[in-house]
Amino acid sequence: MAARSFLALIALNAAALAALTLASEPARAQAASTAAPMAMGSGPGYHDPRSPFKPLQEVEGVVSWRLLSSVTVKADKSKVIPSFPNGVLALDKRTVKVQGFMMPLEPGDKQSHFLLSSVPTSCSFCVPAGPEGLVEVRSKTPVRYTLDVVTVEGQMAVLNDDPYGMFYRVTQATPASPAAR
């Protein structure tokens, strides 16, 4: 039940994000044309500079958060409709490696259903990123909770109409070691 409530919160955040994005599109486009590129590995969401955790680094053979966050959204009544670029669509139904910071959805030190976030959580009551910065993971065997970066390998699903507002899900996941850094 806690997992469903948390996923519902993410869906509400996604709808709010889409509304803000659409409302500020002209200003965002102007800012994007003059802004420096996003720092490597900081991902969508906010990486608090006071965080004791280093931002994720891009790793060869691991899906890039930069790619996952390249999705665009539009609001349609009460839901968010994602538009995925071809690079993201090519990941659908493929076995991939994804890395991120674990956000448990159930109590306990071993998790079979959790979220991976592109940035570490800085508040235990806050979702650190929108749906473009989160991957829902369902693992074959429980994964021990850690504050360190977690890498899993499994089948990626790119979601167009998830009831909880998620854009990405990895199923049949197993812990994996990232490629050489």
DOLOBA-648474 format. One line per field, with one value per residue (C-alpha): chain; residue number from 1; y, z, x; residue in one letter. Coordinates in pm, whole numbers. Example, Ala and Ser with C-alpha at 12.3 -4.5 7.8 and 13.67 -1.06 7.14 Angstrom:
BEGIN
ch = [A; A];
i = [1; 2];
c2 = [-450; -106];
c3 = [780; 714];
c1 = [1230; 1367];
aa = [a; s];
END
This chain:
BEGIN
ch = [A; A; A; A; A; A; A; A; A; A; A; A; A; A; A; A; A; A; A; A; A; A; A; A; A; A; A; A; A; A; A; A; A; A; A; A; A; A; A; A; A; A; A; A; A; A; A; A; A; A; A; A; A; A; A; A; A; A; A; A; A; A; A; A; A; A; A; A; A; A; A; A; A; A; A; A; A; A; A; A; A; A; A; A; A; A; A; A; A; A; A; A; A; A; A; A; A; A; A; A; A; A; A; A; A; A; A; A; A; A; A; A; A; A; A; A; A; A; A; A; A; A; A; A; A; A; A; A; A; A; A; A; A; A; A; A; A; A; A; A; A; A; A; A; A; A; A; A; A; A; A; A; A; A; A; A; A; A; A; A; A; A; A; A; A; A; A; A; A; A; A; A; A; A; A; A; A; A; A; A; A];
i = [1; 2; 3; 4; 5; 6; 7; 8; 9; 10; 11; 12; 13; 14; 15; 16; 17; 18; 19; 20; 21; 22; 23; 24; 25; 26; 27; 28; 29; 30; 31; 32; 33; 34; 35; 36; 37; 38; 39; 40; 41; 42; 43; 44; 45; 46; 47; 48; 49; 50; 51; 52; 53; 54; 55; 56; 57; 58; 59; 60; 61; 62; 63; 64; 65; 66; 67; 68; 69; 70; 71; 72; 73; 74; 75; 76; 77; 78; 79; 80; 81; 82; 83; 84; 85; 86; 87; 88; 89; 90; 91; 92; 93; 94; 95; 96; 97; 98; 99; 100; 101; 102; 103; 104; 105; 106; 107; 108; 109; 110; 111; 112; 113; 114; 115; 116; 117; 118; 119; 120; 121; 122; 123; 124; 125; 126; 127; 128; 129; 130; 131; 132; 133; 134; 135; 136; 137; 138; 139; 140; 141; 142; 143; 144; 145; 146; 147; 148; 149; 150; 151; 152; 153; 154; 155; 156; 157; 158; 159; 160; 161; 162; 163; 164; 165; 166; 167; 168; 169; 170; 171; 172; 173; 174; 175; 176; 177; 178; 179; 180; 181];
c2 = [0; 240; 184; 276; 593; 695; 626; 831; 1119; 1093; 1110; 1431; 1575; 1486; 1668; 1975; 1964; 1952; 2247; 2450; 2347; 2449; 2776; 2875; 2732; 3066; 3168; 2823; 2824; 3162; 3050; 2726; 2917; 3113; 2863; 2641; 2269; 2065; 1932; 1573; 1321; 1572; 1435; 1574; 1689; 1882; 1758; 1958; 2085; 2018; 1651; 1410; 1202; 1274; 1320; 1019; 992; 871; 509; 329; 45; 202; 396; 768; 985; 1259; 1036; 944; 1308; 1411; 1323; 1613; 1633; 1800; 1825; 1687; 1750; 1561; 1364; 1413; 1275; 1198; 1226; 1009; 1067; 774; 698; 636; 439; 210; 98; -39; -418; -438; -560; -258; -149; 148; 316; 548; 616; 372; 493; 207; 159; -102; -139; -353; -365; -579; -438; -611; -301; 35; 346; 449; 824; 1025; 1233; 1141; 1232; 1531; 1510; 1191; 1338; 1474; 1317; 1432; 1441; 1419; 1102; 1162; 1124; 804; 440; 195; -135; -480; -723; -1103; -1126; -863; -599; -475; -110; 121; 491; 419; 410; 95; -58; -311; -497; -596; -544; -178; -63; 286; 379; 600; 583; 455; 513; 639; 875; 673; 696; 405; 60; -216; -566; -897; -686; -828; -639; -558; -405; -104; -118; -1; 358];
c3 = [0; 81; -265; -435; -225; -310; -679; -666; -519; -813; -1053; -885; -906; -1277; -1343; -1154; -1339; -1675; -1583; -1475; -1784; -2020; -1836; -1851; -2194; -2360; -2066; -2048; -2421; -2391; -2083; -2254; -2545; -2316; -2034; -1998; -2052; -1753; -1545; -1638; -1423; -1223; -1392; -1382; -1039; -791; -656; -338; -340; 36; -25; 103; -212; -537; -849; -1076; -1348; -1695; -1733; -2065; -2096; -1845; -1967; -1947; -1731; -1987; -2245; -2012; -1921; -2288; -2283; -2333; -2185; -2247; -2016; -2132; -1882; -1570; -1703; -1845; -2190; -2250; -2592; -2605; -2851; -3071; -2852; -2554; -2756; -2872; -2508; -2478; -2421; -2420; -2145; -2002; -1706; -1503; -1211; -947; -583; -422; -288; -103; -155; 118; 472; 530; 438; 126; -155; -447; -553; -539; -736; -870; -876; -1085; -779; -411; -187; 33; 220; 336; 250; -96; -439; -574; -943; -1180; -1369; -1614; -1324; -1174; -1279; -1106; -1042; -982; -900; -929; -587; -312; -331; -7; 61; 45; 26; -238; -611; -717; -1065; -1185; -1510; -1641; -1907; -1968; -2033; -2170; -2039; -2233; -2004; -1660; -1400; -1151; -1393; -1425; -1753; -1699; -1539; -1521; -1447; -1378; -1245; -1091; -925; -1179; -1167; -1392; -1681; -1616; -1502];
c1 = [0; 284; 433; 104; 73; 427; 375; 53; 255; 494; 199; 79; 430; 443; 115; 236; 568; 391; 170; 473; 668; 389; 329; 695; 788; 884; 1103; 1258; 1338; 1509; 1704; 1808; 1954; 2186; 2243; 2547; 2486; 2374; 2663; 2751; 2571; 2367; 2057; 1709; 1612; 1819; 2150; 2204; 2564; 2577; 2499; 2763; 2700; 2877; 2662; 2634; 2894; 2813; 2930; 2970; 2719; 2478; 2172; 2239; 2016; 2078; 1905; 1616; 1559; 1535; 1163; 923; 576; 245; -52; -386; -664; -555; -261; 83; 159; 526; 690; 999; 1285; 1391; 1693; 1466; 1210; 1492; 1538; 1184; 1176; 1556; 1785; 1968; 2177; 2056; 2229; 2094; 2022; 1777; 1446; 1272; 899; 855; 992; 1301; 1666; 1607; 1398; 1226; 1028; 1203; 1285; 1622; 1671; 1914; 2002; 2030; 1743; 1811; 1480; 1311; 970; 1056; 1068; 1406; 1309; 1019; 927; 1214; 1457; 1313; 1305; 1071; 1253; 1106; 1385; 1400; 1563; 1570; 1844; 2000; 1919; 2218; 2290; 2556; 2489; 2303; 2331; 2073; 2023; 1682; 1418; 1334; 979; 919; 575; 334; 32; 132; -145; 114; 285; 606; 796; 1037; 1028; 1290; 1159; 1332; 1619; 1933; 2219; 2488; 2829; 2870; 3115; 3470; 3471];
aa = [m; a; a; r; s; f; l; a; l; i; a; l; n; a; a; a; l; a; a; l; t; l; a; s; e; p; a; r; a; q; a; a; s; t; a; a; p; m; a; m; g; s; g; p; g; y; h; d; p; r; s; p; f; k; p; l; q; e; v; e; g; v; v; s; w; r; l; l; s; s; v; t; v; k; a; d; k; s; k; v; i; p; s; f; p; n; g; v; l; a; l; d; k; r; t; v; k; v; q; g; f; m; m; p; l; e; p; g; d; k; q; s; h; f; l; l; s; s; v; p; t; s; c; s; f; c; v; p; a; g; p; e; g; l; v; e; v; r; s; k; t; p; v; r; y; t; l; d; v; v; t; v; e; g; q; m; a; v; l; n; d; d; p; y; g; m; f; y; r; v; t; q; a; t; p; a; s; p; a; a; r];
END
